[in-house]
């Protein structure tokens, strides 16, 4: 392989021929594919973590009044909770937490997989509402002033917890903090944190996990609204069949 060292705007780079570039890119791509497979294995282990039963009665305050933990699911089975560091009278809201907020996807994609996502903070609900409006965010955000944060291993910082609801029982299934929240920002990364995962056939999940064909549940976010998942699939696939670009999303 022939490489020429060259200064590009003060940065030393290696400049190659097209053939050499393709060889180097092929090696890098193989490493990236191995990384993807390793991530799939990690997500499969996450789905098999034991669950911890927790009280469904932790208290929260929302725009429409008081709620409890089980209410935050909004009728869905899975709940992702991001603990934002916004505190009462916060003169300098956390920029890191706010970067996370900026990356949240349209929640219709999560709702299509029976998953809700909310933010919680210690700040009172009026301050939360004002800050959310300033940031232009639409996701649900609740105030918490009991032991919920501390009980879920979030004391003075930030974190993310995942819960599963089965009737009146609520289970804690996952927790992360620190660099663990760097993965947030797409529906797939968020669903990978949940016990049901993406609910696609290719995933190694516990027996009984609901699953369907990859890609087929994807929609423009407004196509989920006002119709059941199955109806949406039938209508959209009749009008807009699978496109060639989906083949680029290689398992």
Buried (B, 14 or more C-beta within 10 A) or exposed (E): EEEEEEEEEEEEEEEBEEEBBEEBEEEEEEEEEEEEEEEBEEBBEBBEEEBEEBEBEBBBBBEEEEBEBBBBBEEBBBBBBBBBBBBEEBEEBBEEBBEBBEBBBBBBBBBBBBBBBBBBBBBBBEBBBEBBEEEEBEBBBBBBEEEBBEEBBBEEBBBBBBBBBEEEEBBBBBBBBEEEBEBBBEBBBBBBBBBBBBBBEEBEBEEEEEBBEBEBBBBEBEBBEEBEBEEBBEEBEEEEEEEEEEEEEEE
